[in-house]
Amino acid sequence: MTKEIFVSRTRLEWRWIENVPGTAVRFRTLLRGQFPFDEKRVWSIVAQNEIFVNFNSPPNGPAAGFDQNRLFFGLNRKVNEHVFIDGGYQWQTINTEEPGFIDNNNHILLMQLFLIF
């Protein structure tokens, strides 16, 4: 019955940020598991984690090191062969480099639409 789907995606971003001289380089990696739980494989449980790490510290820009993490749990609905919808909870932790500040924790109800052609 089950046909699990696993996705791994890695990105290396060169970012040009307003009022920051130079280029900020960031690494991102995502792991996702999708686990169908009905006979027709229309509904799936989804777990996903994406980690962001800054590789450099441009002046007035983001500091090198851990930037943020996005952890998602939810349900996926297959509408047809080309359209899928995710809905669920995402916990986003953003590193704050400012002295005296704690990391930001955002609790997000997230809905995503996937179009696959």
C-alpha positions as YAML, in Angstrom:
chain: A
units: angstrom
residues:
- id: 1
  name: MET
  ca: [0.00, 0.00, 0.00]
- id: 2
  name: THR
  ca: [2.64, 2.56, 0.95]
- id: 3
  name: LYS
  ca: [4.98, 4.21, -1.48]
- id: 4
  name: GLU
  ca: [7.09, 6.53, 0.61]
- id: 5
  name: ILE
  ca: [8.64, 9.54, -1.08]
- id: 6
  name: PHE
  ca: [11.92, 11.00, 0.15]
- id: 7
  name: VAL
  ca: [13.32, 14.30, -1.13]
- id: 8
  name: SER
  ca: [16.72, 15.84, -0.51]
- id: 9
  name: ARG
  ca: [17.47, 19.30, -1.88]
- id: 10
  name: THR
  ca: [20.65, 21.32, -1.43]
- id: 11
  name: ARG
  ca: [21.19, 24.93, -2.48]
- id: 12
  name: LEU
  ca: [24.11, 27.31, -2.39]
- id: 13
  name: GLU
  ca: [22.88, 30.91, -2.61]
- id: 14
  name: TRP
  ca: [24.80, 34.05, -3.51]
- id: 15
  name: ARG
  ca: [22.71, 36.86, -2.04]
- id: 16
  name: TRP
  ca: [22.97, 40.59, -2.72]
- id: 17
  name: ILE
  ca: [21.35, 42.37, 0.21]
- id: 18
  name: GLU
  ca: [20.42, 46.07, 0.17]
- id: 19
  name: ASN
  ca: [22.95, 48.25, 2.06]
- id: 20
  name: VAL
  ca: [25.34, 45.29, 2.49]
- id: 21
  name: PRO
  ca: [28.54, 45.53, 0.43]
- id: 22
  name: GLY
  ca: [29.65, 42.32, -1.21]
- id: 23
  name: THR
  ca: [27.92, 39.00, -1.48]
- id: 24
  name: ALA
  ca: [26.41, 36.92, 1.32]
- id: 25
  name: VAL
  ca: [26.80, 33.19, 0.67]
- id: 26
  name: ARG
  ca: [24.28, 30.82, 2.27]
- id: 27
  name: PHE
  ca: [23.96, 27.02, 2.24]
- id: 28
  name: ARG
  ca: [20.52, 25.39, 2.54]
- id: 29
  name: THR
  ca: [19.65, 21.73, 2.79]
- id: 30
  name: LEU
  ca: [16.17, 20.21, 2.95]
- id: 31
  name: LEU
  ca: [15.08, 16.68, 3.83]
- id: 32
  name: ARG
  ca: [11.44, 15.63, 3.33]
- id: 33
  name: GLY
  ca: [9.57, 12.39, 3.89]
- id: 34
  name: GLN
  ca: [6.06, 11.73, 2.64]
- id: 35
  name: PHE
  ca: [4.19, 8.64, 3.88]
- id: 36
  name: PRO
  ca: [0.82, 7.67, 2.29]
- id: 37
  name: PHE
  ca: [-1.73, 6.17, 4.68]
- id: 38
  name: ASP
  ca: [-4.74, 5.32, 2.49]
- id: 39
  name: GLU
  ca: [-5.26, 2.65, -0.17]
- id: 40
  name: LYS
  ca: [-5.38, 5.09, -3.10]
- id: 41
  name: ARG
  ca: [-2.35, 7.05, -1.82]
- id: 42
  name: VAL
  ca: [-4.26, 10.34, -1.96]
- id: 43
  name: TRP
  ca: [-3.42, 11.36, 1.63]
- id: 44
  name: SER
  ca: [0.06, 11.37, 3.15]
- id: 45
  name: ILE
  ca: [1.75, 12.41, 6.36]
- id: 46
  name: VAL
  ca: [4.63, 14.82, 5.69]
- id: 47
  name: ALA
  ca: [7.73, 15.63, 7.75]
- id: 48
  name: GLN
  ca: [10.28, 18.15, 6.48]
- id: 49
  name: ASN
  ca: [13.33, 19.97, 7.86]
- id: 50
  name: GLU
  ca: [15.41, 22.70, 6.20]
- id: 51
  name: ILE
  ca: [18.61, 24.13, 7.70]
- id: 52
  name: PHE
  ca: [20.22, 27.43, 6.60]
- id: 53
  name: VAL
  ca: [23.91, 28.22, 7.27]
- id: 54
  name: ASN
  ca: [25.73, 31.44, 6.31]
- id: 55
  name: PHE
  ca: [29.22, 30.81, 4.90]
- id: 56
  name: ASN
  ca: [30.59, 34.33, 5.26]
- id: 57
  name: SER
  ca: [30.10, 37.61, 7.16]
- id: 58
  name: PRO
  ca: [29.90, 40.60, 4.81]
- id: 59
  name: PRO
  ca: [30.09, 44.03, 6.53]
- id: 60
  name: ASN
  ca: [26.66, 45.01, 7.95]
- id: 61
  name: GLY
  ca: [25.31, 41.65, 6.76]
- id: 62
  name: PRO
  ca: [24.42, 38.28, 8.23]
- id: 63
  name: ALA
  ca: [27.06, 36.62, 10.42]
- id: 64
  name: ALA
  ca: [28.68, 33.34, 9.39]
- id: 65
  name: GLY
  ca: [27.20, 30.25, 11.03]
- id: 66
  name: PHE
  ca: [23.72, 28.96, 11.77]
- id: 67
  name: ASP
  ca: [21.03, 31.21, 10.26]
- id: 68
  name: GLN
  ca: [17.70, 29.43, 10.62]
- id: 69
  name: ASN
  ca: [15.84, 26.13, 10.73]
- id: 70
  name: ARG
  ca: [12.37, 25.29, 9.39]
- id: 71
  name: LEU
  ca: [10.68, 22.16, 10.73]
- id: 72
  name: PHE
  ca: [7.32, 21.17, 9.17]
- id: 73
  name: PHE
  ca: [4.76, 18.46, 9.99]
- id: 74
  name: GLY
  ca: [1.47, 18.11, 8.16]
- id: 75
  name: LEU
  ca: [-0.74, 16.38, 5.64]
- id: 76
  name: ASN
  ca: [-0.40, 16.18, 1.88]
- id: 77
  name: ARG
  ca: [-3.39, 15.77, -0.46]
- id: 78
  name: LYS
  ca: [-2.90, 14.55, -4.01]
- id: 79
  name: VAL
  ca: [-5.47, 16.43, -6.12]
- id: 80
  name: ASN
  ca: [-4.37, 14.84, -9.41]
- id: 81
  name: GLU
  ca: [-1.12, 13.74, -11.09]
- id: 82
  name: HIS
  ca: [0.13, 17.34, -11.29]
- id: 83
  name: VAL
  ca: [-1.34, 19.11, -8.24]
- id: 84
  name: PHE
  ca: [-0.53, 18.46, -4.56]
- id: 85
  name: ILE
  ca: [-1.41, 20.49, -1.45]
- id: 86
  name: ASP
  ca: [0.38, 20.49, 1.93]
- id: 87
  name: GLY
  ca: [-1.17, 21.85, 5.09]
- id: 88
  name: GLY
  ca: [0.30, 21.81, 8.56]
- id: 89
  name: TYR
  ca: [2.50, 23.37, 11.21]
- id: 90
  name: GLN
  ca: [5.95, 24.90, 10.68]
- id: 91
  name: TRP
  ca: [8.31, 25.88, 13.50]
- id: 92
  name: GLN
  ca: [10.89, 28.38, 12.28]
- id: 93
  name: THR
  ca: [13.90, 29.25, 14.45]
- id: 94
  name: ILE
  ca: [15.92, 32.29, 13.33]
- id: 95
  name: ASN
  ca: [19.34, 32.99, 14.84]
- id: 96
  name: THR
  ca: [19.65, 36.49, 16.29]
- id: 97
  name: GLU
  ca: [23.21, 37.83, 16.49]
- id: 98
  name: GLU
  ca: [22.32, 40.96, 18.45]
- id: 99
  name: PRO
  ca: [23.65, 40.94, 22.05]
- id: 100
  name: GLY
  ca: [20.86, 40.56, 24.58]
- id: 101
  name: PHE
  ca: [18.38, 39.14, 22.07]
- id: 102
  name: ILE
  ca: [17.15, 35.57, 22.00]
- id: 103
  name: ASP
  ca: [16.50, 33.56, 18.84]
- id: 104
  name: ASN
  ca: [13.18, 34.20, 17.13]
- id: 105
  name: ASN
  ca: [10.77, 31.26, 17.17]
- id: 106
  name: ASN
  ca: [7.90, 31.58, 14.71]
- id: 107
  name: HIS
  ca: [4.91, 29.22, 14.84]
- id: 108
  name: ILE
  ca: [3.31, 29.08, 11.40]
- id: 109
  name: LEU
  ca: [0.20, 27.43, 9.97]
- id: 110
  name: LEU
  ca: [1.45, 26.70, 6.47]
- id: 111
  name: MET
  ca: [-0.32, 25.74, 3.26]
- id: 112
  name: GLN
  ca: [1.72, 24.95, 0.14]
- id: 113
  name: LEU
  ca: [0.60, 24.27, -3.41]
- id: 114
  name: PHE
  ca: [2.81, 22.08, -5.61]
- id: 115
  name: LEU
  ca: [2.41, 22.07, -9.41]
- id: 116
  name: ILE
  ca: [4.40, 19.31, -11.08]
- id: 117
  name: PHE
  ca: [4.66, 19.23, -14.88]
...
